[in-house]
Each structure stands twice: as structure tokens, then as C-alpha cells.
């Protein structure tokens, strides 16, 4: 019994197990935790844990009842002696361990998530945690592995590595994640673990344990949570969009539609399902409807707006019109397709001053405009135009020297005044303050009888001022139109718009010269008809009211007449006298210099009549040079070919001229005009020759009238009359007589057939001949005769006769 009792007691008490599997792990660089196992399950009491290093004498011992101690980190290898004692103190077990630096593991403590905050409007989670950097040296690389999970089954959605630098302080780190699904659709979870990269640590390094999981519950976990999400949101064209429908308990989703299309359902939870719209196209201005049809005929829905991010603003340009407001313009690029509160918004930041303004723009305009106030004592502006909508944002920058970007407003209140026939003063007002620059203004001068001219004037800028300029060398009695535009003189940027036109008529001045004069003696020689041409507007210098016509013999006046407008001719009784005719034009400002012409008509010998050449737009005449002509030639004509009253016209040429092209807007094709060439000599005027011609020859209006005077068995005698000159429409060159035999009704078409062997044609070019006998005809035969006249302009219509020859 004693032996058996002793054996039982020895097994109860047992020997303490031998220490083994010593492991030391660092969570930071200051302390490490060492743990071990024992070789048996015997009961043991207190453990002595003694450690020592080569520079640590004597050993440090720690008494513990656990299999775990925390000791300082050693700079070198160290020795550990672990002694386990029996619970009764009757026995113990000791083991010695040598721990090298490579045997130590470094595993950071599990991080702790401080917050997981949802932003439901952007489907974004914000994760915050502390890096616990105060227990580590400055500058270590820290890596954080973050996992996001979703749904009740905690399916992993994403895993990322986040890097940071430790600063020997406890820093709050933040990370955002945007879900491809609205956060309301289902629950989302987050967890995190860390890895610290200690490069000079030779032991084993590993990730920390995962932090506790943080949860953001979805609407499907709320007792009465329901709806379609996202609610009335905006996405970019081409996006993939997940839209979910959450219903209350007891309901079921029948279908979900996007626009008019039914999409397959994606199960999320017992109360939530979703659809996936891939590569969404641009929606209408009112958006695209999403409808969730539930059981019991319930429906819910939302609207999705799909548009474009704004383009980078193009052609940004800024200028001032008055040094009060800077107007910036740009082209917006492609329309976003988003309107109302989702429209694109603009802001203008001036970086030097830090001033930022919001721009109200007209979306219907092709060019956007934004005004920025001119700042005191600031000439240089650094603008950044920001543009944004719910889909995206862009910006464009511009550096502007305002004195080099001046675009004045349109000049106003333009007034012309003056008391001179050649000068005028212009006054205008410009709305703006230009005291720091010079203005360059351009004046447009136009009148009815001259080309537009531009005149530049420079002047000092003023503050909301009226500006003045004087124009010289204008033409008298002329209606002018003036317009003004202005710009900066030194740094030209842009002209202003032209002002409204101001009309002004200069005062009259005496005529610049006398009128162009001609005279013709009556057939009896006892009176003289005087003609003069009206002066041009630029020569009259005013409104001509009358002409003074005087006749002088030597210095003795024989006759004087004043002829009022609009007459341009008069008649003077000369008797047998000759005189010098003087014609003076008068307006309200005075008289012109006199134009003088002699009445003497020198006798003419052998005056011939020649033909002129028709040019289509004028009449060409030529003559040989006459040596005794000393003061030029005059070509005179009438604007009518008949004997009725005609308007006399003439043109003067220098003595060395031998030809001319006479043109007139009154010339008409097919009308014959008669010209007379006069030579001017010191003793008077002499008729040299007559010329007749056409501007353009036409075919005669009709053929000559003709008759058959005599017929025989083999001949016919035909006679015709002259054509009146007004019917010729050109110089007559000849006649054409056509004849053919046959029945009367068939002859007309046969005469018009080319190559008809029965057709005979005779051309008569002797214009003095007025008859023709046609021979070699057949007796008792029918003939048709056609007679035509022709000029260089063509053939006249035909006159026809039907004749039957006598029997043989």
C-alpha cells in the first residue's frame, strides 16, 4: 500500500516539463515578447526567465507564472536560461537557449480603424487609422493592406496597398475608395493590416494581424429602407453604372428597366437587387428613367443623367474696353449635354490678387463671356479659367498685360461741324477711362463721287471724354459720310467697332473751271447756237444756278445773256459779224473762269463722208494728220440719226491725235450716227470730214420691196426699192435673190433646204443696181422668188413673190 501510494503521489506531483520552442517577436523596436512551450503536461509553478548578453552582466531574471515575458530589444545575440519549477518546489527543469538577431521576428501590432465614413452622394468610403509612428524611428516605409468587402457574405471587392512614411509621431492616415455601386445598395466592410519595412533588420518580417472589421450598413438592413439608388445622379458618357432597387419585406422585384430596355437582375441581398448599364450613352436633357417594378403593382424609380466632362476652354482671350471691366472670352468646345443645376459652371481666378469670381454665362452662345473688375494699381493679370460640371473639370490659363489688351467701345455722339468749303471738325465720345494711354483713332471719309479714304489721328486718352479731330483738303459742296473707330496707340490690339455714320455737306466754292463749249452756225449764217456741257460735281463746287454767255468783238461786248439751269444751250444773233464767245458757270459762291471759243467757221473744200468701225461698245473713227491744225480736233455728233431735233455732243482731242473711240451711254445697236470732224486753227474752226457709223451693226429689219416687171417664156425681170436708213441697222453690203420652181405650197420649205439642187441664188453687191433679169427659165413653170438684204450684222427677213413664166 505504501509503495502504491508513493507511486500515485509521484504521478500527481510529477516533474516540471522542460522548456522548448522559444520564440521572440518584436512589435516595435524597443521591446520584444518571448514565448515558449513545455515538454509535458505536468503541473509547474513559477518559471525563472534569465537572459544575458555579452555586455549585460549579471543576467537579468524575471519570475513569471506565464509562458511569456516582455524584455528590451537587444543590440546583439543573447543567452536565455529558462527554469521551470514544480508546483511543490520539489523539482525543476532548466534549459539554455542562445538567441541570435536573425531568430527574432518583427510583426507590427494590428492597426485599429478609427472611422469608416460613407459619402452616399458620391458612393465613397473614407477610411481613417493611426499609423502608431511614435514607437518607430523617423522615415521608415510603412505599407498598409486594405480590403473592402460587401454584401452579407462579405465578398472581397478590392484589395490595395497604401504606402506612408513614419514620422516618429502618431499620424492619422486617410484613404478614400469609390464604389462602382451605390453604398445604399448593400453593406460594405473594411479591414486593414500593416507591414513596416526596417531595412537593417536581419530577422523575419511579416504582416500584422488584420484589424477588426468595420461595417457601413446598406439601406437593405434598415427595417423600412427602400428606394432606387443612385437617386437622380450624373455620370460620364461611356460609364458603367450599377443601379439597385431596395424593397421592403414581403415584396419582390418583377423587373428593372433603363429607358425602354429591360435589364437582367443581379441579386445582392434578400431585399436588394441591381442592374448593370454598360457604356452608357448620352441622355436627353431630361435624363433617362430607371423604373423598378415591384409586386402588388408598386413602382419606384430614379433618373440617370449621362453627359460629358467639360472640354478645356479654347482661345481664352481677355481685354478691356474701358479700364473698368476686363472681358474674358473663350470657346467652350463640345456641349456637355447637362443642363439646369447640372450645367457646366465657370469661375475666373486672378492669381496675383487671389480674387476669384463666378461667371454667369449664356449657354446658348457659341462664345462664353465673363467680366472681371479692373483692380487698382494692377496692370498684369494672371487668369485661370476653371470649368466644371458633375462629371469633370478643366482649366485654361492666360497672362495679360492690360495696357496691351485695349479694345475700346464704339465711339458715340459723332458730330461734324465747320464753316469752310474744305475743312470740317469731328467730335465724338468714348465711354471709358484711358488716362494712362494714347488712343489711335481712324476716320473713314466717303462721298458719292470718290473712293473711301482712311485718316489716322493720335490723341491722349481721357476719362469718359469727348475727342476732336480736324479734316482738311475736302471737296467743296460735297456730301460726306464720316465714321470713327479707335484703339490703343502704342500697343495695338483691336479696333473698336465703327461708329454710326455722320453726314455733312461742305460749303460751296466757286466753280473750278469753265464749262466745255461748242457752237454751230445756222444755215443762214446770221445766228450762232452755243452749247455747253454741265460741270461734274467735283468741278462745279456747288449747285450751278446759271451760265453767263457773252459775245465780244475784240474787247467790245456785242451781246450778253444769262441762261438759268437746266438749259445748256442758247442762240445769239450775229448778223454778218464774228465774235469770241465766253461762257461762265455760276453758283452761290461765285463764277468759274470763262471758257472762250471763236464763232468763225472757215470754208471747207472737198468734205468727204467715211464709214466708221463698229466695236460693239463704241465707234472707232480715224483721220490723217492735218499740219495746219494748231489747237486740236473736235468730233461732233448727234444722239439721233433722224432729221428730228437731236442732242448735240462733242469731244476734243489734242493736235497729235489721229484716231479715237467714241463712247456714250446713249449709243444703241443698229442706230446710225453721223460725226463731223473739225480742226481748230488760230483763225477759227474748219470742217474736215464727215463720218457715219454704228456702235454695233444688226441685220436689216426688213427686205426691200420688189416687183416683177416683166416675164417671158425663159426670163423674169425683177425690180426693188431702197430700204430706209433707219431699217438698215448697218451699212448695207448687198442683196440676195433666191428662186426655185415647184408647186406654190411646197416652195417655201424647199427654198430653206440647204443643198437643194432646184434652189438658185444670186448675190447683188452693186448697191446702185435696183433690178435683175433672171434667165434660162422654163416656160409655163411656177417659181417662187425671195429677196433679202444683208449687212455685217446679218441677213434680213425675206420678201417673197410667186411667178409663172409664159408658154414657149
ABEGO torsion letter per residue (X at the ends): XAAAAAAAAAAAAEBBBBBBGBBBBBABAABBBBBBBBABABBBBBBBBBBBBAABOBBBBBBBABABBBBBBBABBBBBBBBBBBAAGABBBBBBBBBBAAABBBBBBBBBBABBBBBAAAGBBBBBBBAGAAABBBGBBBBBBBBBBBEAAGBBABBBBBBBBBAGBBBBBBBBBBBABBAAABBBBBBBBBBBBBAABABBBBBBBBBBBBBBBBAAABAABBEBOBBGBBBBBGBBBBBBBBBBBGBBBABBBBEABBBBBBBABAABBBBBBBGBBBBBAAEBBBBBBBBGGBBBBBBBBBBBBBBBBBGBBBBBAAGABBBBBBBAEBBAGBBEAABBBBBBBBAAAGBBBBBBBBAABABBBBBBBBBBGBABBBBBBBBBBAABBBBBBBBBBAAABBBBBBBBGBBBBEABAABBBBBBBBBEBAAABBBBBBBBBBBAABBBBBBBBBBBBBBGBBBBBBBBGBBBGBBBBBBBBBBBAABBABBBBBBBBBBBBBBBBBBABBBBBBBBBBAAGABBBBBBBBBBAAAAGEBBABBBBBBBBEABBABBBBBBOABABBBBBAEABBBBBBBBBBBAAEBBBBBBBBABBBBBBGBBBBBBBBAGABBBBBBBBBAABAAEBBBBBBABABABBBBBBBBBBBAABABBBBBBAABBBGBBBBBBBBBBBAAEBBBABBBBBBABBBBBABBBBBBBABBBAABBBBBBBBBBAAAAGEBBAEBBBBBBBEBAAAAAAAAABBGBAABBBBBBABAABABBBBBGBBBGBBBBBBBBBBBAAEBBBBBBBBBBBBBX
